[in-house]
Amino acid sequence: MNEHDERTRRWRLVLGGEEEQGSGGAGEQGGEGAAGDKTQLSPRDKALDEALGALYGESHGGDLSKSSPDVARWLGDIRAYFPDDVVQVIQRDALRRMDARRLIEHPELLAQVEPDAALAATLLSLRKVMPPRTQETARQVVARVVADLTRRLELPLRQAISGSLNRAARAHRPRRLQEIDWNRTIRANLKHYQPALGTVIPEKLVGYGRRRPTLKDVILLVDTSGSMATSVVYAGIAAAVLASIPALNTRLVMFDTAVVDLTDQLDDPVAMLFGVRLGGGTNIDRALTYARASITRPRDTVVILISDLFEGGSKPGVVRQVAALLADGVAFIALLALNDQGAPRYDAVMAQELADLGARAFACTPEEFPELMGRALNGKLS
């Protein structure tokens, strides 16, 4: 295929339409020869063109929701023609254009969709209207999301938190590798240097100690209003990972206008997420009241409020509560979003009021969350 044919082929795939279309626009400007140029597509290009046309064709795409077998085939087609990152973009476009309620009526579609946190949030918000035959498939999709996000978050979180050992207190019998202070251990054992081996054979290990069985108390307050749905998924999984770390005492509190403590469900994040009620109003003041009542050692406590700060209760009450937490020595962070979808919509006035108190208020991606936790636990938020 020469350069002209390849260029024409690409324009044909971009513009879509009938087989003889795609170069017609050039013909109108470039003369009769171009207008008569018919682009012949290979069988693979025809299939690729049909897959794109089903979504982006006439009137911005066919109605993918009309025939579930066709949609199932289409989902398989796009995976065959495009890399994973492009598939996810096309899939998100398709889900936005499909009727979500039609999607949940067809478990065969859910089984083929590439799961992500946004899809999990959609399924959780629609779970009460799902037919029984779809619920188990939806649960499997959410379980795949949980497993993937746990894999992404667990190691970075554990690494960040292992750096929060109290390096001021020394233990001569460290029990774990990460508790060994290698600089002091080597200095203490220089007399045991073995010239033949070219190394020191330590007879006594010097390590870092901990102040308490649990280094810090962490309280996650998560707003479950509709705009925070994806953040709820990430927050629930992050809380489950944090709860598995012995050095931390982690609590997960979800709230709308009511407050629900889900700490005892963190060992099963899939069941926990399916129990969350998404949507409704927002009462941050009430959630902060609950959190303050559970704090027993404020200077060793980190409170993370995940909310867009659109308070439906008492705005002055929220400001007073945060001021009281900070005055008690609690490390307080307001996350306007915990997702990877860009800048959130939030109450900028409330965010500024909290910032004026000295509280940090910003959006955070899942990849940034472990570093944030590490800084919070080490008292290095400023």
C-alpha angles and dihedrals in degrees: 000000000000124000094262093052092047091050091048091048091053093049089048091055092045096048097038120191130116121343093261092049128081097071096049093095090058089048093056089058102028104048141262095302093061092044091057094049109114117199114224114206124205117239089258092050090048090054091046090049091051091050092052093041092055089065107022101028130104114350088007097304144323121290099267091186096065098080120026095197089055091049091049090053091045092053089054092046096055091051089054095052105036139046119255097261091053091045090057092052093049091045092053090051090051094049091050090054096042122080101256090212089058089051093058091050090066114058090181088068094049090052090060100042117102101242124229137160093270092055090046089053090051092051092047091051091051100039095107092060095044118116113240093252090059099045096076092048090049090050090052091051091050090047090055090051091049092050093048095047092044089054090050096046106034103073096041091048093049091048092049093049095045086064089063095075112130103255093184095071117063128213120196092202108047111186099200132051093237090055093063116106097213097189093056092039092056093046091049092052103040090115087064094060111141111212093193091056096034092226145086119260103209117217093179127039120210115202147171118267134209127237095220140003086261115039097202142005113230122195119188113197108193125193109218098193114134096262091057097053098116091044089054090058093050093043093051092051093044089051091051091053092047090049090057092060110091094208090065134064102209128192125186118203121180120194146176112154087325128051123231124185109213098174093117090057098055092102088069108039094174093057090041093055092047088055095054118104109221122202131026131098132322130240108174092165091062092047091051090050089055092047094049091052091057097050114105102164108030098183090058095045131099118195117194115191111197106195143117085236096235093145118202093183127048115335093187087049091056091052092048093048094050091047089053092049092051092046089054091054098256116150104234127191128178112205109197088196138356102204143089098247100099133250113000130224107248145153100277093188093056091044090054092049090054091046089052088058090054097259118136115238121182144119119266134198120220089249091056095046098083091053090048091052091048092053092045093051091048094048093244101123096119 
